[in-house]
Amino acid sequence: MKKTKYEFGDLRVIFGEGVKEDLMARGKEIFIDEIHRLVESFGNKLLMTKAAGPIDFTNKTSGISILLDMQWESDDSAVVYVQQVNLDNPQPATVVE
């Protein structure tokens, strides 16, 4: 897996066992790249805060959630494991006028 370099260190994103397979089985292959980019977009903030352990990203509007597990390899290098992606029961988008 490739490492992405940030101001506060290096970060790798790894999908947990079965996560990619589940998304592909649902016809949601596109979400694999999207989830990877989403986690990378928060990478510097995750490294800066020294987050560790389970992290729940839930979109309150849609109800879609991603469960991550962040583990540190060294003081400036971490791995984020995508443990679960919940696309079930999304909430309908609301129109704001």
Backbone torsions as a table, in degrees:
resi	resn	phi	psi	omega
1	MET	NA	142.1	-179.9
2	LYS	-78.7	148.8	174.7
3	LYS	-99.1	141.6	173.3
4	THR	-105.7	130.1	-179.3
5	LYS	-92.2	135.5	178.5
6	TYR	-128.6	173.7	177.5
7	GLU	-57.7	-38.8	-174.6
8	PHE	-99.6	10.9	176.7
9	GLY	140.9	-165.3	-179.0
10	ASP	-110.2	146.9	-178.3
11	LEU	-138.2	134.8	172.1
12	ARG	-115.1	144.9	176.6
13	VAL	-115.9	123.1	-178.9
14	ILE	-126.7	132.4	177.6
15	PHE	-84.4	131.9	178.9
16	GLY	-65.5	164.5	-178.0
17	GLU	-56.9	126.4	175.9
18	GLY	88.0	-14.5	-176.6
19	VAL	-66.4	-50.0	179.1
20	LYS	-62.7	-43.6	-178.7
21	GLU	-61.0	-40.8	179.0
22	ASP	-64.3	-43.3	179.1
23	LEU	-64.7	-40.3	179.0
24	MET	-67.0	-38.3	179.4
25	ALA	-64.7	-28.2	178.7
26	ARG	-88.2	-0.7	-177.2
27	GLY	75.6	26.0	-176.6
28	LYS	-113.9	37.2	-178.2
29	GLU	-55.8	-34.0	-177.9
30	ILE	-59.1	-28.8	-178.3
31	PHE	-68.1	-22.7	180.0
32	ILE	-61.3	-51.0	178.0
33	ASP	-66.8	-38.3	-179.6
34	GLU	-64.3	-42.0	179.0
35	ILE	-66.0	-42.0	178.1
36	HIS	-58.9	-46.7	179.4
37	ARG	-66.0	-36.8	178.6
38	LEU	-62.1	-48.3	179.8
39	VAL	-62.9	-42.8	178.3
40	GLU	-61.9	-33.0	-179.6
41	SER	-66.2	-24.8	177.1
42	PHE	-99.0	1.9	-172.8
43	GLY	-53.5	-49.4	-177.3
44	ASN	-63.5	-39.5	179.4
45	LYS	-66.2	-40.1	177.7
46	LEU	-62.5	-43.3	179.2
47	LEU	-67.5	-40.9	-177.6
48	MET	-63.6	-40.7	-177.6
49	THR	-82.4	-6.0	-178.1
50	LYS	58.0	35.3	177.4
51	ALA	-56.5	147.2	177.5
52	ALA	-151.0	147.0	178.3
53	GLY	88.1	-160.2	-175.6
54	PRO	-68.0	139.7	176.8
55	ILE	-134.3	126.4	-179.6
56	ASP	-106.9	113.4	173.3
57	PHE	-98.2	112.0	177.6
58	THR	-125.2	127.5	175.6
59	ASN	-83.9	111.0	-175.3
60	LYS	-66.6	-24.8	178.8
61	THR	-74.9	-47.2	-174.7
62	SER	-93.5	-24.1	-176.8
63	GLY	85.1	-2.8	178.6
64	ILE	-75.6	137.6	-178.1
65	SER	-133.9	154.1	177.4
66	ILE	-130.7	125.8	178.2
67	LEU	-101.0	121.8	-178.8
68	LEU	-114.2	159.8	172.9
69	ASP	-135.2	116.4	-176.9
70	MET	-102.1	126.6	-179.9
71	GLN	-126.3	139.6	-178.5
72	TRP	-95.2	132.0	175.4
73	GLU	-91.6	-32.1	177.8
74	SER	-157.7	-174.9	-178.5
75	ASP	-63.0	-24.3	-176.9
76	ASP	-129.5	24.3	179.9
77	SER	-145.7	127.8	-177.5
78	ALA	-135.7	161.3	176.1
79	VAL	-123.9	131.7	174.1
80	VAL	-108.0	119.7	177.8
81	TYR	-96.5	124.9	174.2
82	VAL	-83.3	107.3	-173.9
83	GLN	-88.6	-34.2	-175.0
84	GLN	-158.3	142.3	174.5
85	VAL	-125.4	119.0	-178.2
86	ASN	-105.7	103.9	177.1
87	LEU	-101.8	0.4	-178.4
88	ASP	-77.4	149.2	176.7
89	ASN	55.5	43.6	176.4
90	PRO	-65.3	148.6	177.6
91	GLN	-85.1	142.2	177.4
92	PRO	-64.5	142.7	178.8
93	ALA	-67.1	140.9	177.3
94	THR	-101.7	142.4	-179.9
95	VAL	-91.2	126.2	178.6
96	VAL	-102.9	123.3	-178.9
97	GLU	-108.8	NA	NA
